[in-house]
Amino acid sequence: MTYKASDRLAGKVAVVTGASSGIGQGIAIAMGQAGAKVVINYHSDAAGARQTQQQIEKAGGEAIIRQADVAKPEEAQELIEAAKEQFGAVDILVNNAGVQQDQAFLEMTLEEWKKVIDTNLTGHFLCAQAAAREFAKRQVKQEEKTCAGNIIFISSVHDIIPWAGRANYTAAKGGLQMLMKTLAQELAKYKIRVNAISPGAIKTDINRKEWESEEGRKKMLAQIPYGRIGEPEDIAKVALWLATDEADYITGSTIYVDGGMTLFPS
Ligand code: NAD
């Protein structure tokens, strides 16, 4: 992945969860190459996290790596602490970490339900709270065209499109929508911006089995009016822009980056 090195996020510090692969990796690299100092969080793929770091360093950027399970309160908190200790502040949180554990509803165990809810919803709550507590300490005047902090949730088109066999995933993503909107409303007085990006079908590890097979690719493309499967860069570019002051008047919004997938009935 290559992005044009720039200074669009110079002086900013970003924490990106689940940044050892896929969309999170793309976002961390894009932000790092735009001048942000980055905390790369990973769960189990240390080599992937190192790759992310190398890409940022190649562009002259700076990044550190922190292992953490975002669903554990103390580990989520440590990510924000790491940003402060290493870089002196935190300005941007990209809540990206996510898992899928597909199961027919009639068979779904409580464990399968909780695994996805814990990571995709509770983990996002924990990181958002830890970051927002830092952002809220800042004094930014209401009339200024900049924010005290920026929270971006990586949701999914399945925050509005039901998806049989994935009740845990759709419940978590649907929940993220209301979490995002409520935080945007509640935290606006601190000048904290909160938004979501909802990807459609993006080629990553999470759906590799589908897009790597001819039949799976056909099935995916049949749901995408724009005629191509997305790539992490498609999401990273939007996240980067959303994190800049160019998007200063945007809070409480969801941007569907999906090649028109949400235009179709499921
Ligand atoms: P991915 O599997 O490459 O990335 C998910 C990342 O989250 C991995 O790096 C994984 O290690 C990390 N992770 C999982 N559990 C974690 C935990 N407890 N703590 C910290 N990190 C953890 O897949 P991706 O497609 O890049 O997924 C990123 C996000 O995008 C997810 O939230 C996913 O739901 C969302 N999304 C993906 C697509 C798609 O088509 N790929 C579509 C819509 C939404």
Boltz pocket constraint, residues with backbone or C-beta under 6 A from the ligand:
constraints:
  - pocket:
      binder: B
      contacts: [[A, 17], [A, 18], [A, 19], [A, 20], [A, 21], [A, 22], [A, 23], [A, 24], [A, 41], [A, 42], [A, 43], [A, 44], [A, 45], [A, 68], [A, 69], [A, 70], [A, 71], [A, 95], [A, 96], [A, 97], [A, 98], [A, 99], [A, 119], [A, 123], [A, 154], [A, 155], [A, 156], [A, 157], [A, 198], [A, 199], [A, 200], [A, 201], [A, 202], [A, 203], [A, 204], [A, 205], [A, 206], [A, 207]]
      max_distance: 6.0
